[in-house]
């Protein structure tokens, strides 16, 4: 799979999954990012922390995006314990030429919690 483009996995570090009981506690999004940073990411995946994907009360949010002519996806309702699901989803995304993972091949959590699907910049009108 080395001929596939590098894929970015963006993780919102400010996601709070509703109200935090302790304002000093780390945000769930930051915990998810830290857990992914410690995980064995699939080859060709770059992890990036971002602030606020405007989905604050719906769990942690991540973005999968790749190179030219690839769709971008935003997934939500994640938590720091869902590292394996994120890793599976990003690996399947990277394995496609256009970012379109067939619906039945996506992790179940991704099937039910897609926030947005964004067409490539080169999409025809």
Buried (B, 14 or more C-beta within 10 A) or exposed (E): EEEBBEBBBBBBBBBBBEEEEEEEEEBBBBBBBBBBEEEEBBEBBEBEBBEEBEBBEBBBBBBBBBEEBBBBBBBBBBBBEBBEBBBBBBBBBBBBEEBEBEEEEBBEBBBEBBBEEBEBEEEEE
